[in-house]
Amino acid sequence: MSKQHILVVSAASLAALLSAAAVSGGCKGHHDALAPDGGAGGATSSTAKSSTAKSSSSTGQGGGTPIIEPEVPTRFTFVNGMVDAPVVRFCLAPYPGGALDRAPFPAAGIGFAKAYLAPQGTPDVPASDALVIVVVGAPPSGATCADITADPAMYPGLTLLEMGVVPATALGMKRSFLVVANGCVGGVTHTDPNEKMICGAAYTPTSPTPGLAFLPMSLLDDEENVGMQFVNAVAGMTKANVWVQPSFPGVSPIVLANGAPFGGAAPYPPNLKIQVSEIGSVIEAAIGTAVNPSPTPTSSVPLTTALEASGLGTGAVINGGSLVFIGVGAAPGTLPAPAPDAWWKAYTVVAVDPTMVVTE
């Protein structure tokens, strides 16, 4: 990686990480990093910036009672939403100095539209400010993050994507964090007449659109309903309307979120109005989308497909439980299905449980 000026998310803005809105950003090319702005939205872009939203101590949508998120032991869930990267790994390198003598994680990599829940207290996440690096390709056995970043030319089979710096004050917050790599790595062979719907409006093969969404997932719940949020990690879909399609014939879809922005989670507070009995058979239910503002359905992903992507079973859909759905891949609905050997992946959904904990 060439030397560059790294722009750091300021500690002063970190109260925003306590909400369910995103600290999100894009990476222009392979090396530019994220810079903060003062916005309250969750949109990810390719212009090397990040944005934050209101604190958990602020009022909810429409005002009223302050929203207080529960504190939990800090945990991280990583998702590969990069349309043209079959497998990714992560390095969180101490910033601005210090070596991370650990291999990129997880060892087996994260396949497209798959999730990895890091063990509680993982040493892969440093206590210092951390530069997030996505590693595309398979590192040789024994290679550490320090080795790879010190001399990338020695690893021609790897692409390193610097996604920005996350402060220690954020990494140590008692929240359940979601980290989604999205957009496209690019390359001369990664071209298509529909490439902007696949990789985002700013994409060209020589000006790719890799990005990162870093979001604290909401843990607000309701014992009588299933807590649900949707994260839009589709670079070609600036906003999305999302619903749950129950299994019952002739029953109208149930709105999950309206206008979910690219890089952000919606709604906040989570949708706490859907009961399991309204969904019906989890095996036959689906998650649908429409590209906002059009109401015309553009996709329908079986609920079981979303659950299986992170190793969850149908038992995860319970009253009192929480689920976060992440849309990944190309913009849904208007593209022909990619060939089995295509460089890009079609739209799908990953479901994760923000309350899950893994210990080593």
Legacy VTK file of the C-alpha trace (Angstrom):
# vtk DataFile Version 3.0
C-alpha trace
ASCII
DATASET POLYDATA
POINTS 360 float
0.000 0.000 0.000
1.272 3.433 -0.805
1.607 6.071 1.883
-1.370 8.376 2.284
-2.954 10.781 4.709
-5.360 8.877 6.939
-8.388 10.824 8.128
-9.599 9.731 11.546
-13.157 9.676 12.878
-13.050 12.198 15.732
-13.637 11.024 19.278
-15.925 14.004 19.839
-18.511 12.555 17.475
-18.547 9.082 18.995
-21.688 9.544 21.042
-23.432 8.916 17.733
-22.172 5.348 17.766
-24.532 4.678 20.639
-27.484 4.852 18.262
-28.438 2.316 15.627
-27.396 4.661 12.857
-24.190 4.047 10.927
-20.714 5.388 11.097
-20.199 4.528 7.486
-17.924 5.406 4.663
-16.582 4.556 1.289
-13.113 3.962 -0.003
-12.273 5.603 -3.301
-9.952 3.275 -5.101
-7.889 0.984 -2.952
-6.291 3.280 -0.444
-8.218 6.427 0.475
-9.647 6.338 3.994
-12.702 7.625 5.766
-13.168 11.167 6.993
-15.870 12.388 9.342
-18.567 14.813 8.422
-21.265 16.444 10.482
-24.194 14.727 8.836
-26.792 12.626 10.577
-27.461 10.198 7.766
-26.193 6.686 7.217
-25.274 6.844 3.549
-22.047 5.295 2.394
-20.317 6.869 -0.594
-17.147 6.505 -2.616
-15.938 9.963 -1.608
-13.907 8.934 1.433
-16.097 10.178 4.219
-18.107 8.874 7.151
-21.290 10.062 8.730
-22.899 9.708 12.109
-26.336 9.974 13.611
-27.969 10.889 16.866
-26.989 9.463 20.233
-28.956 6.849 22.112
-29.742 9.522 24.669
-31.629 11.531 22.057
-35.316 11.180 21.461
-36.678 8.653 19.018
-38.295 9.385 15.704
-40.871 12.063 16.342
-39.428 13.018 19.759
-40.638 11.918 23.159
-39.000 9.596 25.662
-35.188 9.385 25.404
-33.907 6.158 23.861
-31.458 4.305 26.086
-29.682 1.325 24.547
-28.687 -1.506 26.916
-24.977 -2.018 27.517
-23.448 -5.411 26.725
-19.915 -6.802 26.539
-18.402 -5.394 23.337
-18.799 -7.726 20.365
-18.281 -7.567 16.604
-20.032 -9.256 13.675
-18.293 -9.021 10.279
-20.127 -9.502 6.947
-18.763 -9.794 3.408
-21.052 -7.722 1.220
-18.467 -6.996 -1.504
-20.123 -7.811 -4.797
-16.944 -8.984 -6.547
-14.922 -10.453 -3.652
-15.780 -14.128 -3.119
-13.812 -14.223 0.159
-12.498 -11.467 2.435
-10.567 -11.282 5.682
-9.940 -8.376 8.005
-6.953 -6.765 9.700
-7.531 -4.165 12.403
-4.101 -2.612 12.679
-3.091 -0.326 15.577
-3.053 3.286 14.383
-1.005 5.371 13.778
1.794 2.981 14.714
2.353 -0.506 16.024
2.395 -3.897 14.386
-0.383 -6.470 14.521
1.412 -9.804 14.587
-1.723 -11.807 13.905
-2.984 -13.393 10.718
-5.882 -11.760 8.879
-9.138 -13.047 10.356
-11.047 -15.243 10.243
-8.591 -17.893 9.132
-11.035 -19.476 6.674
-12.194 -16.111 5.342
-15.750 -14.827 4.991
-17.581 -15.832 1.839
-19.869 -13.439 0.015
-23.139 -12.926 1.914
-21.793 -14.685 4.985
-21.266 -13.450 8.528
-18.548 -14.043 11.113
-19.115 -13.379 14.809
-15.774 -12.676 16.472
-15.200 -14.333 19.849
-15.782 -12.213 22.925
-12.641 -10.243 23.761
-10.896 -11.258 20.539
-7.253 -10.096 20.272
-7.927 -9.440 16.578
-9.469 -6.121 17.639
-6.814 -3.914 19.277
-7.453 -1.679 22.256
-5.949 1.288 20.393
-7.308 3.293 17.491
-7.513 0.814 14.617
-7.111 1.073 10.857
-9.622 -1.291 9.252
-8.123 -3.185 6.312
-10.063 -5.628 4.141
-7.856 -8.339 2.645
-9.133 -9.800 -0.636
-7.460 -13.064 -1.624
-5.887 -15.897 0.354
-2.840 -14.915 2.448
-0.043 -17.511 2.528
0.226 -19.626 5.648
2.032 -17.831 8.444
1.654 -14.333 6.983
0.554 -11.762 9.542
-1.234 -8.466 9.094
2.052 -6.739 9.946
3.884 -8.702 7.233
1.300 -7.965 4.561
0.900 -4.264 5.264
4.644 -3.660 5.650
5.429 -4.939 2.142
2.316 -5.543 0.009
4.455 -6.082 -3.098
5.541 -9.395 -1.613
1.915 -10.572 -1.788
0.818 -10.004 -5.400
-2.209 -12.263 -4.987
-3.748 -9.978 -2.376
-5.656 -6.723 -2.617
-5.562 -4.561 0.511
-8.345 -2.041 1.024
-7.826 0.587 3.721
-11.314 1.433 4.965
-10.643 4.038 7.637
-9.720 4.463 11.288
-12.030 3.572 14.178
-11.063 5.175 17.515
-10.389 3.119 20.619
-13.234 4.917 22.331
-15.627 3.388 19.807
-14.081 -0.075 19.802
-14.431 -0.246 23.565
-18.080 0.781 23.706
-20.404 -1.771 25.258
-22.354 -2.430 22.105
-22.916 -5.117 19.506
-21.211 -3.812 16.363
-21.818 -4.760 12.753
-18.993 -4.296 10.226
-19.964 -4.771 6.565
-17.515 -4.560 3.653
-19.470 -3.506 0.570
-19.163 -2.131 -2.957
-16.730 -3.479 -5.560
-12.977 -4.126 -5.673
-12.915 -3.478 -9.422
-10.400 -4.429 -12.109
-10.291 -4.437 -15.890
-12.279 -7.680 -16.146
-14.961 -6.445 -13.764
-17.071 -4.635 -16.297
-20.666 -5.048 -17.428
-23.338 -2.942 -19.176
-25.128 -2.859 -15.812
-22.004 -2.286 -13.715
-23.372 0.840 -12.014
-26.348 -1.125 -10.720
-23.940 -3.818 -9.595
-21.299 -1.617 -7.950
-22.800 1.850 -7.546
-23.257 4.984 -9.627
-19.622 6.107 -9.241
-18.129 2.787 -10.334
-15.796 2.147 -13.228
-13.382 -0.802 -13.459
-10.475 1.580 -12.815
-12.302 3.632 -10.163
-13.860 1.016 -7.898
-16.217 1.545 -4.982
-15.126 -0.516 -1.956
-16.709 0.767 1.231
-17.379 -0.061 4.846
-20.407 0.301 7.097
-19.637 0.321 10.826
-22.848 0.227 12.847
-23.851 -0.436 16.444
-26.845 -2.758 16.210
-29.813 -1.875 18.374
-30.584 -4.212 21.271
-33.976 -2.711 22.076
-36.568 -5.470 22.237
-40.176 -6.314 23.038
-41.151 -9.621 24.607
-44.329 -9.756 22.514
-42.726 -9.045 19.119
-39.631 -9.740 17.009
-37.214 -6.794 16.917
-36.077 -6.143 13.318
-33.791 -3.727 11.478
-32.533 -3.627 7.901
-29.046 -2.533 6.805
-28.714 -1.482 3.170
-25.220 -2.528 2.028
-26.056 -2.442 -1.711
-24.008 0.235 -3.499
-26.420 0.244 -6.427
-29.485 0.879 -4.211
-29.416 4.322 -2.585
-32.644 3.693 -0.658
-34.838 0.660 -0.123
-38.281 -0.148 1.184
-38.260 -3.500 2.951
-40.990 -5.794 4.199
-41.670 -9.255 5.546
-43.830 -11.445 3.318
-45.804 -13.817 5.590
-46.356 -17.411 4.604
-50.138 -17.071 4.507
-51.595 -17.013 0.964
-53.121 -13.692 -0.013
-51.817 -11.830 3.048
-50.268 -8.433 2.370
-46.575 -7.841 3.171
-45.697 -6.308 6.549
-43.558 -3.173 6.338
-40.170 -3.602 8.028
-38.438 -0.369 6.970
-39.019 2.563 4.624
-36.238 4.393 2.789
-33.317 2.442 4.264
-30.252 4.438 3.062
-27.123 2.888 1.610
-24.769 2.250 4.523
-27.420 2.798 7.184
-29.788 0.835 9.397
-33.533 1.444 9.453
-35.745 1.922 11.282
-34.475 3.316 14.553
-35.789 2.407 17.063
-36.112 -1.069 15.521
-39.410 -2.333 14.177
-40.973 -3.884 17.279
-44.461 -4.389 15.865
-44.240 -7.779 14.139
-45.274 -10.935 15.967
-44.188 -14.440 15.004
-47.834 -15.409 14.546
-48.148 -12.749 11.838
-45.170 -14.183 9.918
-46.502 -17.713 9.865
-44.168 -20.475 8.709
-40.591 -19.195 8.774
-39.744 -21.757 6.097
-42.230 -20.176 3.683
-41.844 -16.494 4.629
-39.573 -14.054 2.773
-37.852 -10.660 2.976
-38.845 -8.384 0.093
-37.500 -5.074 -1.208
-38.439 -2.262 -3.538
-36.082 0.487 -4.665
-37.459 3.630 -3.005
-39.704 5.422 -3.947
-41.147 2.759 -6.259
-43.581 0.359 -4.537
-42.976 -2.353 -7.142
-41.296 -5.405 -5.571
-37.774 -5.998 -6.862
-36.727 -9.001 -4.792
-37.972 -11.731 -2.515
-35.388 -13.645 -0.485
-36.564 -16.640 1.571
-36.266 -15.933 5.278
-34.452 -19.235 5.714
-31.788 -18.141 3.184
-31.096 -15.043 5.263
-30.922 -17.027 8.503
-28.673 -19.754 7.103
-26.180 -17.152 5.838
-25.016 -16.597 9.423
-25.700 -20.076 10.761
-29.045 -19.211 12.359
-31.984 -21.564 12.319
-35.718 -20.936 12.222
-35.706 -20.825 16.023
-34.048 -17.388 15.836
-37.375 -15.877 14.782
-39.024 -15.556 18.198
-41.033 -12.988 20.084
-38.607 -11.159 22.345
-35.715 -11.847 19.967
-33.785 -9.464 17.722
-32.683 -9.765 14.102
-30.750 -7.449 11.804
-31.146 -8.107 8.071
-28.341 -6.974 5.745
-29.021 -6.558 2.037
-25.907 -7.265 -0.056
-24.990 -7.775 -3.715
-26.096 -6.012 -6.878
-29.208 -3.833 -6.961
-32.143 -6.248 -6.896
-34.819 -6.864 -9.419
-33.827 -5.424 -12.787
-30.647 -7.328 -13.614
-30.369 -10.717 -15.299
-29.139 -13.403 -12.939
-25.340 -13.631 -13.032
-23.782 -16.685 -14.624
-22.225 -19.164 -12.180
-18.748 -17.894 -13.098
-19.689 -14.195 -13.234
-17.442 -11.703 -11.441
-20.388 -10.234 -9.519
-23.033 -11.605 -7.183
-26.792 -11.154 -7.179
-28.741 -9.510 -4.390
-29.452 -11.493 -1.247
-30.003 -10.963 2.469
-27.999 -11.992 5.537
-29.680 -12.160 8.951
-27.663 -11.764 12.145
-28.650 -11.901 15.803
-27.122 -8.891 17.616
-27.500 -10.622 20.985
-25.328 -13.641 20.141
-22.015 -14.158 21.922
-19.161 -16.494 20.958
-16.426 -17.402 23.426
-13.162 -19.165 22.649
LINES 1 361
360 0 1 2 3 4 5 6 7 8 9 10 11 12 13 14 15 16 17 18 19 20 21 22 23 24 25 26 27 28 29 30 31 32 33 34 35 36 37 38 39 40 41 42 43 44 45 46 47 48 49 50 51 52 53 54 55 56 57 58 59 60 61 62 63 64 65 66 67 68 69 70 71 72 73 74 75 76 77 78 79 80 81 82 83 84 85 86 87 88 89 90 91 92 93 94 95 96 97 98 99 100 101 102 103 104 105 106 107 108 109 110 111 112 113 114 115 116 117 118 119 120 121 122 123 124 125 126 127 128 129 130 131 132 133 134 135 136 137 138 139 140 141 142 143 144 145 146 147 148 149 150 151 152 153 154 155 156 157 158 159 160 161 162 163 164 165 166 167 168 169 170 171 172 173 174 175 176 177 178 179 180 181 182 183 184 185 186 187 188 189 190 191 192 193 194 195 196 197 198 199 200 201 202 203 204 205 206 207 208 209 210 211 212 213 214 215 216 217 218 219 220 221 222 223 224 225 226 227 228 229 230 231 232 233 234 235 236 237 238 239 240 241 242 243 244 245 246 247 248 249 250 251 252 253 254 255 256 257 258 259 260 261 262 263 264 265 266 267 268 269 270 271 272 273 274 275 276 277 278 279 280 281 282 283 284 285 286 287 288 289 290 291 292 293 294 295 296 297 298 299 300 301 302 303 304 305 306 307 308 309 310 311 312 313 314 315 316 317 318 319 320 321 322 323 324 325 326 327 328 329 330 331 332 333 334 335 336 337 338 339 340 341 342 343 344 345 346 347 348 349 350 351 352 353 354 355 356 357 358 359
